[in-house]
Amino acid sequence: MDACRALALNAGSACAPHDMPRLTPLSRLRVPLGGQEIELQQLDHDAGGMSLLRTRIRENSRFTVFDIDPLTAAAWGEALLAWARSQPRGDTAPAANEGG
């Protein structure tokens, strides 16, 4: 039970509605060597504001989830591309892009 509901039960009041984010799937990847699943989603709040990039990494039953702003996403993307371009092309297949 979340804190709002617990307080509402004790005080006899109703909770304010939660601002539920809208998630738009962008891309889903599977890492061939480790089997991790990487899912990218756009996160938008009903109240408005800046869109965020939600990154979910699943490793067996463990999840890592973080949300980043557009400037950080651009810098991270550029760093990933620079590293990937500097690597020799091997026999390892690229991660399968299942969406987006």
C-alpha positions as CSV (number, residue, x, y, z in Angstrom):
1,M,0.0,0.0,0.0
2,D,1.4,3.4,-0.9
3,A,1.9,6.2,1.7
4,C,-1.1,8.2,0.3
5,R,-3.5,5.4,0.7
6,A,-2.2,4.5,4.2
7,L,-2.7,8.2,5.3
8,A,-6.1,8.3,3.6
9,L,-7.2,5.2,5.6
10,N,-6.0,6.7,8.9
11,A,-7.4,10.2,8.2
12,G,-10.6,9.1,6.4
13,S,-9.8,11.2,3.3
14,A,-9.3,10.4,-0.3
15,C,-6.0,10.5,-2.1
16,A,-5.3,13.0,-4.9
17,P,-5.2,11.3,-8.3
18,H,-1.7,10.3,-9.3
19,D,-0.2,11.9,-12.4
20,M,0.3,8.7,-14.4
21,P,2.9,9.0,-17.1
22,R,2.2,7.9,-20.7
23,L,4.8,5.5,-22.1
24,T,5.4,5.3,-25.8
25,P,7.5,2.3,-26.9
26,L,10.5,3.4,-29.1
27,S,12.8,0.4,-29.4
28,R,13.5,-3.0,-27.9
29,L,16.9,-4.7,-28.2
30,R,18.5,-7.9,-27.0
31,V,22.2,-8.1,-26.2
32,P,23.5,-11.2,-28.0
33,L,26.4,-11.9,-25.6
34,G,24.6,-11.4,-22.3
35,G,21.0,-11.8,-23.1
36,Q,19.9,-8.5,-21.5
37,E,16.8,-6.9,-22.8
38,I,17.0,-3.1,-23.4
39,E,13.7,-1.2,-23.9
40,L,13.5,2.5,-24.7
41,Q,10.3,4.4,-24.1
42,Q,9.2,8.0,-24.3
43,L,7.8,9.2,-20.9
44,D,5.2,12.0,-20.9
45,H,3.3,13.2,-17.9
46,D,-0.3,14.3,-18.2
47,A,0.5,17.6,-16.5
48,G,2.9,18.4,-19.4
49,G,6.6,19.3,-19.2
50,M,9.6,17.9,-20.8
51,S,9.5,14.4,-22.3
52,L,12.0,11.9,-20.9
53,L,13.7,8.8,-22.3
54,R,13.0,5.8,-20.1
55,T,15.6,3.1,-20.4
56,R,14.7,-0.3,-18.9
57,I,17.4,-3.0,-18.8
58,R,16.2,-6.5,-17.8
59,E,18.8,-9.0,-16.7
60,N,17.0,-12.2,-15.8
61,S,14.6,-11.1,-13.0
62,R,16.5,-7.9,-12.2
63,F,15.4,-4.5,-13.7
64,T,17.3,-1.3,-14.0
65,V,15.1,1.7,-14.9
66,F,16.2,5.3,-15.3
67,D,14.8,8.4,-17.0
68,I,17.0,10.9,-18.8
69,D,16.4,14.3,-20.4
70,P,16.9,15.0,-24.1
71,L,20.4,16.7,-23.7
72,T,21.7,13.7,-21.7
73,A,20.2,11.3,-24.2
74,A,21.9,13.1,-27.1
75,A,25.3,13.1,-25.4
76,W,25.0,9.4,-24.4
77,G,23.9,8.5,-28.0
78,E,26.9,10.3,-29.5
79,A,29.3,8.6,-27.0
80,L,27.8,5.2,-27.9
81,L,28.1,5.9,-31.6
82,A,31.7,7.1,-31.3
83,W,32.6,4.0,-29.4
84,A,30.8,1.6,-31.8
85,R,32.4,3.3,-34.9
86,S,35.9,2.8,-33.4
87,Q,35.4,-0.9,-33.0
88,P,36.5,-3.4,-35.6
89,R,33.7,-5.3,-37.3
90,G,33.6,-8.8,-36.0
91,D,31.4,-11.9,-36.5
92,T,29.1,-10.9,-33.6
93,A,25.7,-10.0,-34.9
94,P,24.3,-6.6,-33.9
95,A,21.5,-6.6,-31.2
96,A,18.2,-7.3,-32.8
97,N,16.0,-4.2,-33.0
98,E,12.5,-5.5,-32.3
99,G,10.7,-2.2,-32.4
100,G,11.0,1.5,-33.3
